[in-house]
């Protein structure tokens, strides 16, 4: 992170991974773009596949990724 970086939150990170996967990016490209670990990516892929109710609760900050 540098002085112009901002934390975008769980919901935004999850959306970014979903969009990149749907756009054909591979794991290495996603890891480079996000600066995250492989374990973070694997966990995020599981979250991306949750039902819409869970994703909506995540977006609204009713739950976080640890739930």
Buried (B, 14 or more C-beta within 10 A) or exposed (E): EEEEEEEEBBBEBBBBBBEBBEEEBEEEEBBEEBEBEEEBBEBBBEBBEEEEEBBEBBBEEEBEBEE
